[in-house]
Amino acid sequence: MGVRPTLLTRVDGFDAEFPVGRPLRIAYPGAFHHITSRGNDRRSIFQKKKDYERFLGYLVSTTERH
């Protein structure tokens, strides 16, 4: 399975470890983010080129809005 990452944090004056899915994102205006999309076992998630192009369109419109 693997080792689950933990985050050391302060809760009500006590140090405690809580499992986390990933490190927190560093966000600031103009920041770059690496985004990946793939299927299970690294299989393709798009059956047709048209579906892939539609997905890219969603990414573009989301970036423009946010």
N, C-alpha and C positions, 0 to 999 in steps of 0.2 A: 504494500500500500504506500508507504512513505511517511515522512515526518510532517505533521501539521505545524504550520508556523504559529507562533504565539506573539502576543503584544503585551509588554509589561506596562501597566497603567496604574494610576492612583484612583481608588474608589473609596469614598468616605474615610480618607486618611490612612488607608491600608494599601500596600502594594499587592497587586494580584495579576495573574496571568490569565488571559482570555484567548481562546482560539480565534484567529481571523482568517479570512479567505485569501487576502492579499494585502500588501502594504497600501497605505492610504495614497491617493493620487496627489501629486503636487500640481496645483492649478493656479494659473495667473494669466492675465490677458496676453494673447499671442503665443501661449505655450503650444508645443507640438506633442501629439499623442500618437502612439503606435497602436493601430487597431488591426486585429486579425479576425477572420471568420473562416472556419473550416468545419467539416463534419467529423463524426466519430471516426477514429482510426485514420485521421487525415484524409478522409474521402472527400470528393468534391461535393459541394452543397447546391450547385446549380446544374440542372439538367440541360438547359438551353442557354445560348448566348444572350437571348432576349431577357431572360430572368436576371442574369448577371448585370446587364446594362441597366435594368430597372432598379436593382439594388444600388448601383453606383449613383443613380439619379436621386434616390432617397438620401444617400450620404451627402450629396451636394446641397440638396434643399435643407437638410438639417443643419449643416454647417452655416449656411447663409442665415437661418433663423436664430441660431444660438451662438 
